[in-house]
Amino acid sequence: MDASRNSRPAWRDTLYRIIFEADTPAGKAFDILLVICIITSVLIIMLDSVASIHQQWKDLFFVLEWLFTLIFTIEYIARIVSVKKPSAYIFSFLGMVDLLSTLPSYIVLFLDLPAYAISLRLLRLLRIFRILKLAYYLEESAIMANALAASRRKLLVFLLAILMLVMILGTLMFAVEGPEHGYSSIPVSIYWAIVTMTTVGYGDIAPHTPLGQFIASVVMILGYAIIAVPTGIVSVEMARSQAKQNVVIACPRCMLEGHAVDARYCRRCGERLLPHDDILPS
């Protein structure tokens, strides 16, 4: 493995460390710069959707949009060049986000025809995906992602339990209130149960009978109790993830993150991680 790593040009390792890791001054500066670019470009997209602002500043917005598009294009190419297995990045979720955040501008450039006006307008809105790129540069987002992945089975069981509960409650309310009070079908009653249990309370459907109001009160109280369950599950996993992982260490081949603090090799593919002698203990 060391021989294969030594055959790799040093500049690619340096580029990888700057782009994918934030444990060096250059990496932190790169992340900060891209966060500023992402936030600014998303704000431009939002402002450009306001007709009055668009008419006044459309030329400036056009120039800035292409400036950011070029920046993100260079970043996308640099990411592909720096990783050892480009396909692992290209077909990853965040790789697709990078592509979706830059591709629309180029497609609009070559297909700017009146017949495609509506389609192109929708395509331009895909640039909002740039906001998802912010997850790259927040260590806490990686910790949360690891925690959600670790607790996915518990959350799935919890969601299935909630689904069964709202189906039972919705069916019960349909039987108690009936169509004359707005509960025209079981699906509509289940919709009411979901809205009530989540404490949203649109008010478009409300119980009128004493028994129905009692059931609604129980559902509301259950809603407050249920909200705390997924929060507790994820919080425990976040504490575990933060305690045992250093999320800034990423594999240059398969892009896996969340290795142990003293990890030297990727736990998925066995690739040697780039050296961090100035940070990790010997």
Backbone as JSON, one array per atom type, in Angstrom:
{
  "sequence": "MDASRNSRPAWRDTLYRIIFEADTPAGKAFDILLVICIITSVLIIMLDSVASIHQQWKDLFFVLEWLFTLIFTIEYIARIVSVKKPSAYIFSFLGMVDLLSTLPSYIVLFLDLPAYAISLRLLRLLRIFRILKLAYYLEESAIMANALAASRRKLLVFLLAILMLVMILGTLMFAVEGPEHGYSSIPVSIYWAIVTMTTVGYGDIAPHTPLGQFIASVVMILGYAIIAVPTGIVSVEMARSQAKQNVVIACPRCMLEGHAVDARYCRRCGERLLPHDDILPS",
  "N": [[0.83, -1.2, 0.0], [1.99, 1.2, 0.74], [3.75, 1.56, -1.35], [2.04, 1.99, -3.5], [0.94, 4.35, -2.64], [3.14, 6.02, -2.7], [3.6, 6.2, -5.39], [1.78, 7.97, -6.23], [1.33, 11.3, -7.26], [2.71, 13.94, -5.33], [1.44, 16.41, -5.25], [-1.21, 15.84, -5.65], [-1.97, 14.57, -3.29], [-1.61, 16.72, -1.58], [-3.51, 18.51, -2.63], [-5.82, 17.02, -2.16], [-5.84, 16.95, 0.64], [-6.25, 19.63, 1.23], [-8.78, 20.11, 0.09], [-10.61, 18.14, 1.03], [-10.2, 17.85, 3.75], [-10.09, 19.48, 6.93], [-8.07, 20.13, 8.66], [-5.84, 21.67, 8.48], [-4.28, 24.91, 8.06], [-4.58, 25.78, 5.35], [-6.64, 24.1, 4.47], [-8.77, 24.9, 6.13], [-9.03, 27.57, 5.32], [-9.8, 27.17, 2.67], [-12.29, 25.91, 3.05], [-13.74, 27.94, 4.37], [-13.79, 29.94, 2.39], [-15.29, 28.65, 0.39], [-17.71, 28.26, 1.71], [-18.57, 30.91, 1.96], [-18.88, 31.52, -0.76], [-20.92, 29.7, -1.47], [-23.12, 30.49, 0.16], [-23.45, 33.14, -0.73], [-24.02, 32.74, -3.46], [-26.43, 31.33, -3.32], [-28.06, 33.24, -2.11], [-28.13, 35.1, -4.19], [-29.53, 33.64, -6.12], [-32.03, 33.51, -4.85], [-32.73, 36.26, -4.61], [-32.79, 36.9, -7.29], [-35.12, 35.75, -8.09], [-37.09, 37.51, -7.42], [-39.12, 39.71, -9.04], [-38.94, 42.57, -9.32], [-36.38, 43.14, -8.28], [-34.86, 41.58, -9.97], [-35.18, 42.87, -12.47], [-33.76, 45.23, -12.06], [-31.17, 44.49, -11.31], [-30.3, 42.47, -12.99], [-28.17, 42.17, -14.83], [-25.85, 42.31, -13.24], [-26.36, 40.13, -11.57], [-26.23, 38.1, -13.45], [-23.52, 38.09, -14.2], [-22.3, 37.53, -11.71], [-23.43, 35.05, -11.18], [-22.31, 33.41, -13.16], [-19.68, 33.66, -12.43], [-19.61, 32.33, -9.95], [-20.44, 29.85, -10.86], [-18.26, 29.05, -12.41], [-16.32, 28.92, -10.4], [-17.34, 26.82, -8.81], [-17.27, 24.82, -10.7], [-14.52, 24.49, -11.16], [-13.85, 23.67, -8.61], [-15.25, 21.21, -8.52], [-13.94, 19.71, -10.52], [-11.39, 19.67, -9.38], [-11.85, 18.13, -7.12], [-12.41, 15.64, -8.27], [-9.95, 15.1, -9.5], [-8.25, 14.93, -7.3], [-8.97, 12.72, -5.7], [-8.42, 9.18, -5.18], [-10.04, 7.28, -6.34], [-12.03, 8.27, -8.6], [-14.7, 7.65, -9.4], [-15.97, 6.9, -7.06], [-16.4, 9.3, -5.77], [-17.81, 10.8, -7.75], [-20.24, 9.43, -8.09], [-21.28, 9.5, -5.59], [-23.54, 10.78, -3.02], [-23.0, 13.48, -2.31], [-21.33, 14.12, -4.39], [-23.11, 14.06, -6.54], [-24.69, 16.19, -5.75], [-22.87, 18.29, -6.07], [-22.64, 18.2, -8.86], [-25.27, 18.76, -9.69], [-25.47, 21.34, -8.78], [-23.98, 22.87, -10.48], [-24.38, 22.11, -13.14], [-26.94, 23.02, -14.28], [-26.56, 25.75, -15.12], [-24.89, 25.54, -17.34], [-26.44, 23.98, -19.06], [-28.63, 25.65, -19.47], [-27.32, 27.66, -20.84], [-26.83, 26.55, -23.36], [-29.34, 25.77, -24.2], [-31.12, 27.88, -24.32], [-33.9, 28.65, -25.24], [-37.1, 29.93, -26.32], [-39.15, 27.98, -26.32], [-38.45, 26.25, -24.37], [-38.72, 27.62, -22.04], [-40.16, 27.41, -19.54], [-39.26, 24.91, -18.59], [-36.54, 25.42, -18.36], [-36.52, 27.38, -16.46], [-37.29, 25.94, -14.19], [-35.13, 24.25, -14.13], [-33.05, 25.99, -13.53], [-33.61, 26.45, -10.9], [-32.52, 24.31, -9.63], [-30.06, 25.06, -8.83], [-30.21, 25.74, -6.23], [-29.41, 23.6, -4.84], [-26.87, 24.02, -4.09], [-26.81, 24.85, -1.49], [-26.78, 22.56, -0.03], [-24.18, 21.83, -0.14], [-23.0, 23.03, 1.95], [-22.87, 21.24, 4.0], [-20.5, 19.9, 3.67], [-18.58, 21.38, 5.0], [-19.02, 21.61, 7.67], [-18.2, 20.24, 10.59], [-19.91, 19.25, 12.53], [-22.14, 18.48, 11.08], [-21.34, 16.13, 9.86], [-21.03, 14.51, 12.11], [-23.69, 14.4, 12.94], [-24.8, 13.11, 10.71], [-23.56, 10.6, 10.89], [-24.66, 9.8, 13.31], [-27.4, 9.64, 12.68], [-27.31, 7.61, 10.79], [-26.46, 5.48, 12.4], [-28.62, 5.19, 14.09], [-30.73, 4.49, 12.51], [-32.3, 2.14, 12.33], [-33.67, 2.04, 14.77], [-35.1, 4.42, 14.54], [-36.65, 3.79, 12.33], [-38.28, 1.71, 13.31], [-39.61, 3.22, 15.25], [-40.99, 5.08, 13.6], [-42.66, 3.33, 12.2], [-44.24, 2.43, 14.31], [-45.53, 4.82, 14.98], [-46.93, 5.23, 12.62], [-48.74, 3.08, 12.65], [-50.14, 3.81, 14.94], [-51.39, 6.28, 14.25], [-53.03, 5.37, 12.23], [-54.79, 3.72, 13.65], [-55.94, 5.59, 15.43], [-57.03, 7.4, 13.58], [-58.93, 5.78, 12.29], [-60.58, 5.25, 14.46], [-61.55, 7.84, 15.07], [-62.97, 8.32, 12.75], [-65.04, 6.54, 13.07], [-66.23, 7.56, 15.37], [-66.81, 10.36, 14.91], [-67.6, 10.67, 12.16], [-68.77, 11.3, 8.7], [-70.44, 13.55, 8.77], [-69.26, 15.43, 10.38], [-67.02, 16.22, 9.08], [-65.11, 14.22, 8.88], [-64.69, 12.48, 6.46], [-63.7, 10.15, 5.38], [-61.58, 7.28, 6.06], [-58.81, 7.74, 5.3], [-58.83, 10.61, 5.35], [-59.37, 11.0, 8.04], [-57.08, 9.87, 9.14], [-55.23, 11.7, 8.22], [-56.05, 13.9, 9.77], [-55.31, 12.86, 12.29], [-52.52, 12.75, 12.06], [-51.88, 15.47, 11.7], [-52.78, 16.48, 14.14], [-51.34, 15.0, 16.07], [-48.73, 15.78, 15.55], [-48.81, 18.28, 16.5], [-49.38, 20.38, 14.81], [-51.9, 21.34, 13.91], [-53.94, 22.46, 11.89], [-56.67, 23.05, 11.83], [-58.64, 22.66, 9.97], [-60.21, 20.43, 10.13], [-62.14, 19.39, 12.83], [-63.05, 17.85, 15.93], [-66.44, 17.34, 17.09], [-68.07, 16.03, 18.86], [-68.35, 15.06, 22.36], [-66.87, 12.7, 22.99], [-65.17, 12.53, 20.8], [-63.7, 14.88, 21.13], [-62.41, 14.25, 23.49], [-60.76, 12.14, 22.64], [-59.19, 13.57, 20.84], [-57.83, 15.24, 22.6], [-56.26, 13.39, 23.97], [-54.65, 12.55, 21.86], [-53.23, 14.9, 21.31], [-51.71, 15.2, 23.68], [-50.2, 12.87, 23.53], [-48.73, 13.54, 21.31], [-46.88, 15.49, 22.2], [-45.35, 13.91, 23.9], [-44.3, 12.01, 22.15], [-42.63, 13.43, 20.44], [-40.26, 13.7, 21.83], [-39.01, 11.22, 21.7], [-37.56, 10.41, 19.18], [-35.66, 12.43, 19.33], [-34.19, 11.82, 21.64], [-33.1, 9.33, 20.87], [-31.41, 9.98, 18.68], [-29.74, 11.82, 19.93], [-28.27, 10.3, 21.78], [-26.78, 8.65, 20.03], [-25.34, 10.61, 18.7], [-23.67, 11.54, 20.74], [-22.12, 9.26, 21.16], [-20.93, 8.98, 18.65], [-19.43, 11.33, 18.43], [-17.64, 10.95, 20.46], [-16.03, 8.79, 19.71], [-15.05, 9.14, 17.14], [-13.18, 10.79, 14.58], [-14.2, 13.02, 12.48], [-13.04, 14.44, 10.44], [-11.17, 12.99, 9.11], [-10.84, 11.47, 6.12], [-11.19, 8.84, 3.74], [-9.07, 8.66, 0.94], [-9.69, 7.07, -1.21], [-12.24, 5.6, -1.15], [-13.82, 7.51, 0.02], [-14.91, 7.33, 2.56], [-15.87, 8.57, 5.72], [-15.39, 9.43, 9.24], [-13.5, 7.9, 10.72], [-11.59, 6.23, 13.33], [-9.86, 8.17, 15.81], [-7.12, 7.64, 15.9], [-6.73, 6.28, 13.54], [-5.1, 4.64, 10.83], [-5.56, 3.31, 8.51], [-8.18, 2.82, 6.12], [-11.32, 1.69, 7.24], [-13.1, 0.48, 5.56], [-12.11, -0.04, 2.85], [-9.42, -0.49, 3.24], [-7.46, 1.24, 2.41], [-4.55, 3.26, 2.84], [-4.69, 5.98, 5.0], [-4.16, 9.46, 4.47], [-1.18, 10.92, 5.78], [-1.21, 12.25, 9.08], [0.6, 13.26, 10.93], [1.16, 15.46, 12.42], [-1.03, 15.81, 13.9], [-2.37, 13.46, 14.77], [-1.79, 11.01, 17.36], [1.28, 9.18, 17.7]],
  "CA": [[0.0, 0.0, 0.0], [2.87, 2.36, 0.77], [4.31, 1.77, -2.69], [1.01, 2.61, -4.34], [0.75, 5.73, -2.21], [4.31, 6.78, -3.13], [3.52, 6.43, -6.82], [0.81, 9.04, -6.44], [2.0, 12.61, -7.19], [2.54, 14.61, -4.03], [0.51, 17.54, -5.35], [-2.58, 15.34, -5.53], [-2.2, 14.41, -1.85], [-1.76, 18.07, -1.01], [-4.81, 19.02, -3.07], [-6.84, 16.26, -1.44], [-5.86, 17.38, 2.04], [-6.83, 20.98, 1.29], [-10.19, 20.11, -0.31], [-11.47, 17.22, 1.77], [-9.95, 17.84, 5.18], [-10.06, 20.84, 7.47], [-7.17, 20.13, 9.82], [-4.67, 22.5, 8.17], [-4.7, 26.3, 7.76], [-5.04, 25.87, 3.96], [-7.95, 23.44, 4.38], [-9.77, 25.75, 6.77], [-9.25, 28.73, 4.47], [-10.57, 26.68, 1.52], [-13.67, 25.69, 3.48], [-14.38, 29.23, 4.64], [-14.02, 30.6, 1.11], [-16.4, 28.01, -0.32], [-18.95, 28.56, 2.43], [-18.96, 32.27, 1.55], [-19.36, 31.44, -2.15], [-22.19, 28.98, -1.5], [-24.16, 31.34, 0.74], [-23.66, 34.29, -1.62], [-24.67, 32.3, -4.71], [-27.82, 30.99, -3.01], [-28.77, 34.52, -1.93], [-28.34, 35.68, -5.53], [-30.63, 32.88, -6.74], [-33.28, 33.93, -4.22], [-33.03, 37.65, -4.99], [-33.07, 36.94, -8.71], [-36.49, 35.3, -8.31], [-37.98, 38.66, -7.17], [-39.2, 40.38, -10.35], [-38.45, 43.95, -9.28], [-34.93, 43.11, -8.1], [-34.29, 41.0, -11.19], [-35.13, 43.88, -13.53], [-32.77, 46.26, -11.73], [-29.83, 43.96, -11.1], [-30.14, 41.22, -13.72], [-26.84, 42.08, -15.45], [-24.9, 41.97, -12.19], [-26.64, 38.76, -11.15], [-25.75, 37.21, -14.51], [-22.06, 38.01, -14.09], [-21.96, 36.84, -10.48], [-23.84, 33.65, -11.31], [-21.3, 32.7, -13.94], [-18.45, 33.63, -11.65], [-19.74, 31.24, -8.99], [-20.5, 28.6, -11.62], [-16.88, 28.7, -12.76], [-15.64, 28.53, -9.15], [-17.8, 25.49, -8.41], [-16.79, 23.88, -11.72], [-13.11, 24.23, -10.85], [-13.84, 22.86, -7.39], [-15.71, 19.87, -8.87], [-12.85, 19.05, -11.24], [-10.3, 19.46, -8.43], [-12.22, 17.0, -6.27], [-12.25, 14.42, -9.06], [-8.53, 14.88, -9.72], [-7.51, 14.68, -6.06], [-9.29, 11.44, -5.08], [-7.79, 8.03, -5.83], [-11.06, 6.57, -7.11], [-12.98, 9.34, -8.94], [-16.09, 7.19, -9.48], [-16.54, 6.88, -5.71], [-16.88, 10.66, -5.49], [-18.77, 11.26, -8.76], [-21.54, 8.8, -7.9], [-21.74, 9.66, -4.21], [-24.62, 11.77, -2.89], [-22.46, 14.84, -2.35], [-20.83, 14.33, -5.75], [-24.26, 14.42, -7.37], [-25.08, 17.55, -5.37], [-21.94, 19.18, -6.75], [-22.97, 18.23, -10.28], [-26.55, 19.45, -9.86], [-25.33, 22.76, -8.45], [-23.26, 23.58, -11.55], [-24.83, 21.72, -14.48], [-28.02, 23.81, -14.87], [-26.11, 26.97, -15.79], [-24.36, 25.18, -18.65], [-27.55, 23.53, -19.9], [-29.38, 26.85, -19.84], [-26.53, 28.4, -21.82], [-26.93, 25.93, -24.68], [-30.73, 25.5, -24.55], [-31.89, 29.06, -23.97], [-34.88, 28.85, -26.3], [-38.41, 30.23, -25.74], [-39.97, 26.79, -26.16], [-38.03, 25.56, -23.16], [-38.63, 28.64, -20.99], [-40.62, 26.91, -18.25], [-38.36, 23.85, -18.17], [-35.26, 25.99, -17.98], [-36.69, 28.09, -15.19], [-37.24, 24.92, -13.16], [-33.76, 23.74, -14.1], [-32.23, 26.97, -12.83], [-33.86, 26.34, -9.47], [-31.67, 23.26, -9.09], [-28.86, 25.67, -8.26], [-30.4, 25.85, -4.79], [-28.72, 22.46, -4.25], [-25.59, 24.46, -3.54], [-26.9, 25.01, -0.04], [-26.43, 21.28, 0.57], [-22.73, 21.74, -0.09], [-22.54, 23.53, 3.24], [-22.62, 20.1, 4.88], [-19.1, 19.52, 3.55], [-17.65, 22.21, 5.76], [-19.43, 21.66, 9.06], [-17.87, 18.96, 11.21], [-21.07, 18.8, 13.26], [-23.07, 17.82, 10.16], [-20.85, 14.76, 9.69], [-21.36, 13.81, 13.34], [-25.12, 14.15, 12.9], [-25.05, 12.1, 9.68], [-23.16, 9.31, 11.47], [-25.63, 9.45, 14.35], [-28.64, 9.23, 12.02], [-27.07, 6.3, 10.18], [-26.38, 4.49, 13.47], [-29.93, 5.04, 14.75], [-31.78, 4.38, 11.49], [-33.23, 1.04, 12.62], [-34.54, 2.46, 15.87], [-36.01, 5.43, 14.02], [-37.61, 3.12, 11.44], [-39.27, 1.05, 14.19], [-40.41, 4.29, 15.84], [-41.89, 5.62, 12.58], [-43.68, 2.32, 11.94], [-45.15, 2.46, 15.45], [-46.35, 6.02, 14.84], [-47.84, 4.99, 11.49], [-49.83, 2.22, 13.12], [-50.94, 4.55, 15.92], [-52.26, 7.26, 13.58], [-54.06, 4.61, 11.51], [-55.8, 3.3, 14.63], [-56.65, 6.78, 15.91], [-57.83, 7.93, 12.48], [-60.1, 4.91, 12.12], [-61.46, 5.47, 15.61], [-62.22, 9.13, 14.9], [-63.94, 8.17, 11.67], [-66.2, 5.86, 13.64], [-66.85, 8.4, 16.4], [-67.3, 11.63, 14.38], [-68.35, 10.41, 10.93], [-68.71, 12.29, 7.61], [-71.21, 14.77, 9.06], [-68.39, 16.37, 11.09], [-65.83, 16.47, 8.27], [-64.28, 13.02, 8.77], [-65.41, 11.87, 5.35], [-63.13, 8.83, 5.07], [-60.49, 6.9, 6.96], [-57.6, 8.51, 4.99], [-58.98, 11.97, 5.86], [-59.26, 10.93, 9.5], [-55.66, 9.65, 9.43], [-54.61, 13.02, 8.01], [-56.33, 14.67, 10.98], [-54.52, 12.31, 13.39], [-51.13, 13.16, 11.86], [-51.79, 16.91, 11.97], [-53.0, 16.72, 15.56], [-50.27, 14.4, 16.84], [-47.52, 16.58, 15.36], [-49.14, 19.58, 17.11], [-49.49, 21.41, 13.78], [-53.23, 21.88, 14.16], [-54.45, 23.38, 10.87], [-58.02, 23.47, 12.19], [-59.62, 22.44, 8.89], [-61.11, 19.4, 10.64], [-62.12, 19.4, 14.29], [-64.12, 17.01, 16.5], [-67.57, 18.06, 17.64], [-68.7, 15.26, 19.93], [-67.52, 14.99, 23.57], [-65.92, 11.58, 22.89], [-64.17, 12.92, 19.81], [-62.83, 15.89, 21.74], [-61.56, 13.56, 24.47], [-59.74, 11.42, 21.87], [-58.28, 14.59, 20.31], [-56.98, 15.69, 23.71], [-55.27, 12.33, 24.19], [-53.71, 12.58, 20.73], [-52.36, 16.07, 21.5], [-50.76, 14.9, 24.75], [-49.29, 11.88, 22.96], [-47.84, 14.22, 20.37], [-45.77, 16.11, 22.94], [-44.49, 12.85, 24.42], [-43.66, 11.3, 21.04], [-41.58, 14.27, 19.87], [-39.01, 13.51, 22.59], [-38.42, 9.9, 21.47], [-36.46, 10.43, 18.2], [-34.62, 13.34, 19.8], [-33.35, 11.07, 22.55], [-32.37, 8.29, 20.13], [-30.34, 10.6, 17.9], [-28.8, 12.48, 20.85], [-27.37, 9.27, 22.31], [-25.87, 8.25, 18.97], [-24.43, 11.73, 18.44], [-22.66, 11.54, 21.8], [-21.22, 8.15, 20.89], [-20.17, 9.28, 17.43], [-18.46, 12.4, 18.7], [-16.62, 10.47, 21.39], [-15.15, 7.75, 19.18], [-14.66, 9.36, 15.76], [-12.67, 12.07, 14.09], [-14.9, 13.03, 11.2], [-12.32, 15.16, 9.39], [-10.3, 12.05, 8.42], [-11.6, 10.83, 5.05], [-10.4, 7.95, 2.89], [-8.91, 9.25, -0.39], [-10.14, 6.16, -2.26], [-13.69, 5.34, -1.11], [-14.44, 8.7, 0.58], [-15.55, 7.07, 3.84], [-15.45, 9.43, 6.82], [-15.72, 8.93, 10.56], [-12.57, 6.91, 11.22], [-11.11, 6.44, 14.69], [-8.93, 9.29, 15.89], [-5.76, 7.19, 15.61], [-6.79, 5.37, 12.39], [-4.09, 4.78, 9.79], [-6.08, 2.69, 7.3], [-9.64, 2.9, 5.99], [-11.97, 0.48, 7.74], [-13.92, -0.12, 4.51], [-11.35, -0.56, 1.72], [-8.05, -0.78, 3.63], [-6.52, 2.23, 1.88], [-3.84, 4.03, 3.84], [-5.12, 7.37, 5.12], [-3.06, 10.42, 4.31], [-0.55, 11.12, 7.09], [-1.6, 13.38, 9.94], [1.54, 13.1, 12.05], [1.17, 16.65, 13.25], [-2.29, 15.89, 14.62], [-2.68, 12.22, 15.43], [-0.71, 10.47, 18.16], [2.09, 8.16, 17.03]],
  "C": [[0.87, 1.26, 0.0], [3.44, 2.66, -0.59], [3.3, 2.43, -3.6], [0.79, 4.05, -3.96], [1.91, 6.6, -2.7], [4.3, 7.07, -4.61], [2.55, 7.55, -7.17], [1.53, 10.38, -6.3], [1.69, 13.32, -5.88], [1.52, 15.74, -4.09], [-0.93, 17.09, -5.23], [-2.93, 15.08, -4.06], [-2.41, 15.75, -1.17], [-3.11, 18.66, -1.36], [-5.94, 18.33, -2.34], [-6.98, 16.75, -0.01], [-6.49, 18.76, 2.19], [-8.34, 20.93, 1.06], [-11.05, 19.31, 0.65], [-11.26, 17.23, 3.28], [-9.74, 19.27, 5.68], [-9.14, 20.93, 8.68], [-5.88, 20.89, 9.56], [-5.16, 23.92, 7.92], [-5.23, 26.45, 6.34], [-6.41, 25.24, 3.8], [-9.05, 24.28, 4.99], [-10.08, 26.98, 5.92], [-10.07, 28.35, 3.24], [-12.04, 26.51, 1.89], [-14.41, 27.0, 3.71], [-14.71, 29.96, 3.35], [-15.21, 29.99, 0.38], [-17.73, 28.22, 0.39], [-19.47, 29.94, 2.05], [-19.53, 32.25, 0.14], [-20.73, 30.78, -2.23], [-23.33, 29.87, -1.0], [-24.48, 32.52, -0.18], [-24.4, 33.88, -2.88], [-26.13, 31.94, -4.48], [-28.64, 32.26, -2.78], [-29.06, 35.19, -3.27], [-29.49, 34.97, -6.23], [-31.97, 33.33, -6.16], [-33.68, 35.34, -4.64], [-33.42, 37.75, -6.47], [-34.49, 36.47, -9.03], [-37.53, 36.39, -8.03], [-37.97, 39.54, -8.41], [-38.59, 41.78, -10.32], [-36.93, 44.02, -9.13], [-34.25, 42.57, -9.35], [-34.15, 42.05, -12.29], [-34.03, 44.9, -13.29], [-31.34, 45.72, -11.73], [-29.52, 42.73, -11.95], [-28.75, 41.07, -14.35], [-25.78, 41.7, -14.42], [-25.1, 40.53, -11.72], [-26.11, 37.76, -12.17], [-24.24, 37.01, -14.4], [-21.66, 37.22, -12.84], [-22.31, 35.35, -10.55], [-22.81, 32.85, -12.07], [-19.96, 32.66, -13.23], [-18.49, 32.46, -10.65], [-19.8, 29.89, -9.7], [-19.1, 28.13, -11.99], [-16.1, 28.24, -11.52], [-16.03, 27.11, -8.76], [-17.4, 24.43, -9.43], [-15.34, 23.49, -11.46], [-13.01, 23.36, -9.6], [-14.22, 21.41, -7.68], [-14.61, 19.08, -9.56], [-11.7, 18.73, -10.29], [-10.6, 18.28, -7.51], [-12.01, 15.69, -7.0], [-10.78, 14.08, -9.23], [-7.83, 14.42, -8.45], [-7.78, 13.32, -5.44], [-8.65, 10.3, -5.86], [-8.77, 7.25, -6.69], [-12.16, 7.58, -7.47], [-14.43, 8.89, -8.96], [-16.75, 7.17, -8.11], [-17.08, 8.25, -5.33], [-17.99, 11.07, -6.45], [-20.16, 10.71, -8.49], [-22.0, 8.8, -6.44], [-22.83, 10.72, -4.16], [-24.08, 13.19, -3.03], [-21.83, 15.15, -3.7], [-21.94, 14.71, -6.7], [-24.77, 15.81, -7.03], [-24.18, 18.57, -6.05], [-22.29, 19.32, -8.22], [-24.26, 19.01, -10.52], [-26.44, 20.94, -9.6], [-24.64, 23.55, -9.55], [-23.84, 23.31, -12.94], [-25.93, 22.6, -15.07], [-27.56, 25.05, -15.62], [-25.59, 26.67, -17.19], [-25.46, 24.72, -19.59], [-28.38, 24.72, -20.37], [-28.65, 27.64, -20.92], [-26.73, 27.86, -23.23], [-28.37, 25.68, -25.13], [-31.64, 26.67, -24.24], [-32.83, 29.44, -25.12], [-36.25, 29.1, -25.68], [-39.25, 29.0, -25.47], [-39.65, 26.04, -24.87], [-38.03, 26.48, -21.94], [-39.02, 28.11, -19.62], [-39.68, 25.84, -17.71], [-37.05, 24.42, -17.67], [-35.37, 26.76, -16.68], [-36.64, 27.11, -14.02], [-35.83, 24.38, -13.0], [-32.85, 24.7, -13.35], [-32.39, 26.86, -11.32], [-33.03, 25.24, -8.83], [-30.39, 23.82, -8.48], [-28.97, 25.83, -6.75], [-29.73, 24.68, -4.08], [-27.35, 22.87, -3.69], [-25.62, 24.59, -2.03], [-26.55, 23.71, 0.65], [-24.93, 21.09, 0.68], [-22.18, 22.26, 1.23], [-22.22, 22.39, 4.2], [-21.18, 19.62, 4.81], [-18.26, 20.14, 4.66], [-18.06, 22.4, 7.2], [-19.17, 20.3, 9.68], [-19.07, 18.38, 11.94], [-22.07, 18.08, 12.34], [-22.65, 16.38, 9.9], [-21.16, 13.93, 10.92], [-22.85, 13.45, 13.35], [-25.46, 13.07, 11.88], [-24.69, 10.71, 10.19], [-24.17, 8.86, 12.51], [-26.95, 8.98, 13.74], [-28.49, 7.86, 11.39], [-27.06, 5.2, 11.25], [-27.74, 4.21, 14.11], [-31.06, 4.79, 13.76], [-32.78, 3.25, 11.77], [-34.19, 1.41, 13.73], [-35.55, 3.49, 15.38], [-37.06, 4.81, 13.11], [-38.69, 2.42, 12.25], [-40.19, 2.09, 14.82], [-41.42, 4.84, 14.84], [-43.0, 4.62, 12.24], [-44.71, 2.28, 13.07], [-46.08, 3.67, 15.37], [-47.36, 5.85, 13.72], [-49.01, 4.13, 11.92], [-50.74, 2.97, 14.08], [-51.88, 5.54, 15.24], [-53.34, 6.55, 12.76], [-55.17, 4.18, 12.45], [-56.63, 4.49, 15.09], [-57.53, 7.38, 14.82], [-59.07, 7.11, 12.24], [-61.09, 5.09, 13.25], [-62.22, 6.78, 15.49], [-63.24, 9.09, 13.78], [-65.22, 7.52, 12.18], [-66.95, 6.75, 14.62], [-67.51, 9.63, 15.79], [-68.13, 11.45, 13.11], [-68.26, 11.54, 9.91], [-69.42, 13.6, 7.92], [-70.37, 15.82, 9.79], [-67.07, 16.6, 10.36], [-64.9, 15.28, 8.12], [-64.88, 12.11, 7.72], [-64.91, 10.48, 4.99], [-62.02, 8.53, 6.06], [-59.19, 7.62, 6.61], [-57.66, 9.96, 5.48], [-58.83, 12.0, 7.37], [-57.81, 10.68, 9.93], [-54.87, 10.94, 9.25], [-54.83, 13.9, 9.24], [-55.47, 14.2, 12.15], [-53.06, 12.74, 13.28], [-50.95, 14.64, 12.2], [-51.92, 17.21, 13.46], [-51.83, 16.2, 16.4], [-48.96, 15.18, 16.7], [-47.68, 17.99, 15.89], [-49.16, 20.71, 16.08], [-50.84, 22.12, 13.91], [-53.72, 22.89, 13.14], [-55.86, 23.88, 11.22], [-59.05, 23.27, 11.11], [-60.61, 21.35, 9.25], [-60.99, 19.39, 12.15], [-63.27, 18.55, 14.82], [-65.21, 17.86, 17.12], [-68.24, 17.33, 18.81], [-67.78, 15.23, 21.16], [-66.47, 13.87, 23.51], [-64.8, 11.9, 21.9], [-63.19, 13.94, 20.36], [-61.91, 15.27, 22.78], [-60.43, 12.82, 23.75], [-58.72, 12.42, 21.32], [-57.33, 15.08, 21.39], [-55.89, 14.67, 24.0], [-54.21, 12.35, 23.1], [-52.74, 13.75, 20.88], [-51.3, 15.8, 22.56], [-49.74, 13.87, 24.27], [-48.27, 12.53, 22.04], [-46.64, 14.84, 21.07], [-44.81, 15.05, 23.46], [-43.69, 12.18, 23.3], [-42.52, 12.11, 20.45], [-40.23, 14.01, 20.54], [-38.3, 12.21, 22.25], [-37.3, 9.94, 20.43], [-35.33, 11.36, 18.6], [-33.65, 12.62, 20.73], [-32.51, 10.02, 21.85], [-31.17, 8.89, 19.4], [-29.3, 11.24, 18.82], [-27.8, 11.48, 21.42], [-26.34, 8.87, 21.27], [-24.89, 9.37, 18.62], [-23.32, 11.79, 19.48], [-21.65, 10.43, 21.57], [-20.33, 8.45, 19.69], [-19.09, 10.31, 17.68], [-17.33, 11.91, 19.59], [-15.61, 9.55, 20.73], [-14.62, 8.03, 17.79], [-14.06, 10.74, 15.56], [-13.18, 12.22, 12.67], [-14.13, 13.76, 10.11], [-11.37, 14.24, 8.63], [-11.14, 11.3, 7.41], [-10.67, 9.98, 4.2], [-10.29, 8.56, 1.5], [-9.38, 8.35, -1.52], [-11.66, 6.01, -2.28], [-14.48, 6.46, -0.48], [-15.14, 8.48, 1.91], [-14.98, 8.0, 4.9], [-15.76, 8.76, 8.14], [-14.8, 7.83, 11.05], [-12.18, 7.23, 12.67], [-10.03, 7.51, 14.68], [-7.51, 8.87, 15.52], [-5.7, 6.25, 14.4], [-5.69, 5.68, 11.39], [-4.57, 4.22, 8.45], [-7.61, 2.77, 7.31], [-10.28, 1.6, 6.44], [-12.84, -0.19, 6.69], [-13.07, -0.78, 3.43], [-9.89, -0.87, 2.05], [-7.02, 0.2, 3.1], [-5.85, 2.99, 3.01], [-4.33, 5.47, 3.83], [-3.93, 8.28, 4.98], [-2.5, 10.76, 5.68], [-1.03, 12.37, 7.79], [-0.7, 13.39, 11.16], [1.54, 14.3, 12.97], [-0.08, 16.75, 14.11], [-2.56, 14.63, 15.42], [-1.53, 11.74, 16.29], [0.03, 9.38, 17.42], [1.66, 6.78, 17.48]]
}
